[in-house]
Amino acid sequence: MKHKPSNIVMHEIIGLPVEVLWSPNETLIGLKGRVIDETMNLLVLETSKGIKKILKKDAILLFTLPSKIRVKVDGKILIGRPEDRVKRIPKKRW
């Protein structure tokens, strides 16, 4: 299954470029990098400023798919263990 905006939540997101569009922590807004790890509640990004950890529940993220399509995702949708999240069928399409 290819990465598409409609099924990004069911795919592996490690390796995808991402930008933080919104966060209550204003220092994270505009942060760009590549996802290098994911836990139940965190995304670990490799950025030009080093390794940064972002709480999923507190962020609106913009992922760039391999096809160069950009997809805005509410981080709350990504909460959960990655191995369980990829099995889940999303209720919402964006």
Buried (B, 14 or more C-beta within 10 A) or exposed (E): EEBEBEBBBBBBBEEBBBBBBBBEEEEBBEBBBBBEEBEEBBBBBEBEEEEBEBBBEBBBBBBBBEEEEEBEBBBEBBBBEBEEBBEEEEEEEE
